[in-house]
Every structure is written in C-alpha cells, then in structure tokens.
Amino acid sequence: MSLKLINHSLDIKKLRDQGYEVEIIGNYLLVHSIPYLNASKKVVKGTLVTNVSIANNQVTRPNNHVIHFAGEFPCNIDGTIITQIQHVSNTVNLAEGIVVNHSFSNKPVQGYLDYFEKVTQYIKIISAPAKHIDSGVTAKTYKVIESLEQDSVLNYSDTNSSKAEIDGINQKLSGLKIGIIGVGGTGSYILDFVAKTLVGEIHLFDGDKFLQHNAFRAPSAPSLKELNESIPKVKYYSRIYSKMHKHIIPHELYINERNLGLLNGLDFVFICIDKSEVKKLIFHKLESLKISFIDTGIGIKRVDDSLIGMVRTTTSTEDKRNHVWEGRVSFANEEDEDYSTNIQIAEINALNAVFAVMKWKKLYGFLNDLENERDSTYSINVNHIENNDSST
C-alpha cells in the first residue's frame, strides 16, 4: 500500500496525527506499543494488526470487525483473559514481517465506520486493565515509524490476498523468474494465472501472431479491431497483462537450438507446445541448467457427435526426471499421433493450465501436496485423474 494512499485516508492519518505508533506493511495496518496486562498482572506492550480494505485505489470502510494481535493474551486486573474479545489464538505469519498470536472479535451493531474507530475501540478494551494499574500508560507514543514503499511487481495492491490473510503464503512465489514457452490456448491461461502472483518476471516465448481462431481458446475478449492488427501473441498478451504485472517480458520467437540460451537464469518453465523435436532440445537444456519444468498436453478427438480426450500434466524436477523420457511425454511426429486433429477448446485449455499452475504452486509450498506425483492425466469422458511417478 502506498504512503500516498495512506495519507489520503483521513482515518489512518488521524491515528498517526494523534500519536499512535502506526506502521504500514503491504496491505496491513500495524499499531504498536499497545499497553495491556498479561497473566502475571504486569504491564506489557503489544501490536494490533488489521488488513486494510481498498477499492478503486481508495481506502474504504473496514470489511470486517476482527483484528489481530501480536503479544500475550490481554488480561483483566485479576489476571484472567478478557473473554469479551476472545476469538482465535494461533501464531500465524500474515505476511513478511508480520507474525500475530491472537485475533479478537468485538462487533458494534453497525460495524466500524473507519479504521480510527476500529483501532481505538480495541485499544480501549485491551488497555483498560493496564490503565487501572498505572494511569500513566498510553498507546500514544508519538513515535514515528517510517513505512517504506514496497517495490511491488504488481501495479496495484493484491487486496484479495490480504483480505484472505494469505500474504505470507504468497511470498513463497515472490521473485521467481518464470518462462512460458508457447502462449497459445494453454500457455495464455497459464499467463493469466501466474500474472496474479508475486513472481519477479514472466518471460513469454512464441513466434506466432494472435489471430481470430486464437480468440476462441484464450482468456479475454479481443475486439475485431485488435484481431485485425495481427500482432505477435507475446506482444498482445504483454500489452494486456502488463496492466497488472510490471515485468511481463515478450520474446517474439520460437525456441530452437540457436536461442536456447534465453532460458538461462529462469527458475521455472511451463512448456505448452506440440513440436516434439524442439521439446527434446528444451528438456535437455533445462535439465542441464537444473531448472524444473512442467510440460502440458491435450489430446482431443471426435467420436460420433461428441468429443473425448485427456489432459496431461508432466512435471520434471531435479529429484525426478527419467519419467519424461520413458513414455510420459510423446516425442512422436504429429502425423503418428492418435490425437492429431489439434482440437482445442477454451475450457480444456484452461483446465490444462489450472492443473499445471496448481502443480507449480505445490512444488513451492503454496498448495499442500500429499501425492507428490510427477505426472497426471485427466480423462474427460470418465472424469478420472490418474497420478503417476511419485517423487517419494
């Protein structure tokens, strides 16, 4: 969250102006040095933490009444906890630099009008026993904490994550350099999902142009004017997703033996192409660079008056790579394939991308992974997923 945004939020600015120890980290408001009594009846200090709701680049009314607290559980003058605000006690890493121990719940009938009211109401409840012991204690320290601007890769705050309080989990993807080879149907959906994360860079590799047929198996809805421009796919998608993510890097070319060096320095690669011989080159190169990758595949064919097929997600990591060479990925020529009609449909492409991105997030601990499979196949007509090649 930018300091400019905070300075234009009169309620948060009022907290700072009245002497409260305010700090901004990401989309969270922290108010430090809140005096309270612990179970030993000693006056100690803690920190209140609340996510800040933003809409249309403006701080809005608080979207909930719950607040977090870093410290021991505040107690009454007899050393018993203040049960009136008791909610959940659990140490949680909300975001980088923000670890809380409890959450409190105190809901006014009409909710909180602004963050000044929300914070000061909790301070009154938490600090009252401490003030009874020592009337001189106060949360108004007038200490100024410089809230540094964060150099975010996103052009605006991810309030979806802060609202769900998963900023700390999001950080697991922060700074990664991602490559997407082929931004057709599946690759474009992968871009759509990855662009909403904190990865450092997203490199797009494709030498094709964005044409009318592409519009029907890709995210977004291009106008006829845009289609008539016949611009390169990487330029088209870069133009769209740079509105959200700052570091979309287009490479208007097909990966081949002459430019494999462009893959140097990447942390992870999604491969969304059909050309088998090129895949072999890419696989060997990524393995030599010790780069993990996911190869995606779709096979759809017509049977009578309906379509059947499968969606494949094959993952290669340093601890397991042999399976990609032992039948999980086909390197046959297209004319020898059972599914050679190149049928692609938006929802199938999107599903292929979903499986790939979910697996990628599992590898980095964003999503939990109990199977640890390195290959999975979803069959459409029987609605079945088969997992293979567990790394364990």
Buried (B, 14 or more C-beta within 10 A) or exposed (E): BBEEBBEEBEBBBBBBEEBBBBBBBBBBBBBBBBBBBBEEBEBBBBBBBBBBBBEEEEBBBBBBBBBBBBBBBBBBEEEEBBEEBBBEEEEBBBBBEBBBBBBBEBEEEEEBEBBBBBBBBBBEBBBBBBBEEEEEBBBEBEEEBEBEEBEBBBEEBBBEBBBEBBBBBBBBBBEBBBBBBBBBBBBBBBBBBBBBBBBBBBBBBBBBBBEEEBBEBBBEEBEEEBBEEEBBBBBBBBEBBBEBBEBBBBBBBBBEEEEBEBBEEBBBBBBBBBBBEBBBBBBEBBBEBEBBBBBBBBBBEEEEEEBBBBBBBBBBBEEBBEBBBEEBBBEEEEEEBEBBBEBBBBEBBBBBBBBBBBBBBBBBEBBEBEEBBBBBBBBBEEEEBEEBBEBE
